[in-house]
Amino acid sequence: MCKNDDYKKKIFPAFGMQFKDALQRQLAVQRQLHEQLEIQRNLQLRIEEKAKELKKMYDQQMKANNSRNSEITSVEVDSENTLFRSKI
């Protein structure tokens, strides 16, 4: 056996342990990233749902405002017609 073989026997087990440790850490980080992505995905869905609700509420309010504005306009027109009627 030469010195090179002794060197390999000492170095490779240490390298193997470091490699294994690095892989385990990488897997742990990947798990955490996956969990964060799931949380972000769920938040994004909730935000989109709330945006739909807000849009619906806004549209309903605009419709109600337009309805009131047209009622007010028709009342104003009727008032003007009443004021300027001739009494002949």
KAZISUL-V118374 format. One record per helix or strand of 2 or more residues. SS is the DSSP state (~ for helix, > for strand). FROM is the first residue (numbers start at 1). LEN is the number of residues. If there is no record, write none. Layout:
{{SS | FROM | LEN} {SS | FROM | LEN}}
//
This chain:
{{~ | 3 | 81}}
//
